[in-house]
Amino acid sequence: MIGSLNGTSPEGWLDYARLIQDAGADALELNFYHVVTDPNQDGAALEQRLLDVVRAVKAHVRIPVAIKLSPFYSSFANLAHQLDDAGASGLVLFNRFYQPDIDPDALDAVPRLQLSDSGDLLLRLRWLAILSGRVRASLAATGGAHTCIDTVKAVMAGAHAVQMVAALLLHGPSHLAKIRRELSHWLEVREYESLEQAQGSMSLLRCPNPEAFERGNYMKVLQTWRAR
Ligand SMILES: Cc1cc2nc3c(=O)[nH]c(=O)nc-3n(C[C@H](O)[C@H](O)[C@H](O)COP(=O)(O)O)c2cc1C
């Protein structure tokens, strides 16, 4: 059982981390869900604060600590490596920010919860593939995993774990049993001995076409578009 914590103050992170550990959690996920609107806050200071919180929580609890992040850092791979060095046991990619909409008649901002779909997974696949085999921390995918094939893709990109929320809200908890059945069948038909065998097989380090995850592929992708 993994406790998830989104703190706001230094004491809050530490106190609740300890409380979650003492309540029996096997591990802790620190969720850095924070939209910075103050133009005086610079990115480097923000990242430093994040690293300070991770180091402080690590020193305060005995259980493994994973970090759930947003993709909006200027050099995500660098931050991931710094978190790895700071002792993060896991990196959870990525927070999904819920974007407010605008009601133009009411002149109001409208909070809107739009659940993910499988398209949201692509951003996660790219960064899982980039980090896989390059950090000691375990990698978890969150955002856009809805089907058995989504799960296979996340694992092939490098995920050691796949989180699923929207799919379970839409289809109920029995969806998990369905995914497990389909996954066993998928692996058996393709003669995989275990899911582990597929883990990281499409990472940047091992994929036959690594440039697909990088900028170099941009022109090729644009040329694949055809008007219907
Ligand atoms: C109704 C709802 C409540 C959520 N509450 C939390 C939360 O308390 N803490 C958290 O880290 N993420 C929370 N999330 C985000 C999910 O953990 C997850 O990152 C996100 O839904 C993307 O995954 P999905 O595509 O499987 O839904 C919530 C999502 C939904 C839809």
The ligand as a MOL file (V3000), in Angstrom:
LIG
                    3D

  0  0  0     0  0            999 V3000
M  V30 BEGIN CTAB
M  V30 COUNTS 31 33 0 0 0
M  V30 BEGIN ATOM
M  V30 1 C -11.2200 12.0750 -9.4590 0
M  V30 2 C -9.7100 12.0800 -9.4190 0
M  V30 3 C -9.0390 12.3120 -8.2170 0
M  V30 4 C -7.6410 12.3300 -8.1600 0
M  V30 5 N -7.0070 12.5600 -6.9700 0
M  V30 6 C -5.6570 12.5290 -6.9060 0
M  V30 7 C -4.9720 12.7280 -5.6780 0
M  V30 8 O -5.5880 12.9440 -4.6270 0
M  V30 9 N -3.6190 12.6730 -5.6700 0
M  V30 10 C -2.9190 12.4160 -6.8230 0
M  V30 11 O -1.6810 12.3230 -6.7750 0
M  V30 12 N -3.5340 12.2610 -7.9920 0
M  V30 13 C -4.8750 12.3040 -8.0640 0
M  V30 14 N -5.4980 12.1350 -9.2740 0
M  V30 15 C -4.6730 11.9620 -10.4720 0
M  V30 16 C -4.4410 10.4920 -10.7340 0
M  V30 17 O -3.6570 9.9010 -9.7170 0
M  V30 18 C -3.7330 10.2760 -12.0650 0
M  V30 19 O -2.4180 10.8200 -12.0240 0
M  V30 20 C -4.4650 10.8960 -13.2360 0
M  V30 21 O -5.8660 10.6340 -13.1390 0
M  V30 22 C -3.9490 10.3520 -14.5500 0
M  V30 23 O -4.0990 8.9590 -14.6110 0
M  V30 24 P -5.2970 8.2640 -15.4200 0
M  V30 25 O -5.1340 8.6230 -16.8350 0
M  V30 26 O -5.1390 6.8010 -15.1450 0
M  V30 27 O -6.5800 8.8100 -14.8430 0
M  V30 28 C -6.9000 12.1120 -9.3360 0
M  V30 29 C -7.5790 11.8830 -10.5440 0
M  V30 30 C -8.9600 11.8510 -10.5900 0
M  V30 31 C -9.6410 11.6060 -11.9060 0
M  V30 END ATOM
M  V30 BEGIN BOND
M  V30 1 1 1 2
M  V30 2 1 2 3
M  V30 3 2 2 30
M  V30 4 2 3 4
M  V30 5 1 4 5
M  V30 6 1 4 28
M  V30 7 2 5 6
M  V30 8 1 6 7
M  V30 9 1 6 13
M  V30 10 2 7 8
M  V30 11 1 7 9
M  V30 12 1 9 10
M  V30 13 2 10 11
M  V30 14 1 10 12
M  V30 15 2 12 13
M  V30 16 1 13 14
M  V30 17 1 14 15
M  V30 18 1 14 28
M  V30 19 1 15 16
M  V30 20 1 16 17
M  V30 21 1 16 18
M  V30 22 1 18 19
M  V30 23 1 18 20
M  V30 24 1 20 21
M  V30 25 1 20 22
M  V30 26 1 22 23
M  V30 27 1 23 24
M  V30 28 2 24 25
M  V30 29 1 24 26
M  V30 30 1 24 27
M  V30 31 2 28 29
M  V30 32 1 29 30
M  V30 33 1 30 31
M  V30 END BOND
M  V30 END CTAB
M  END
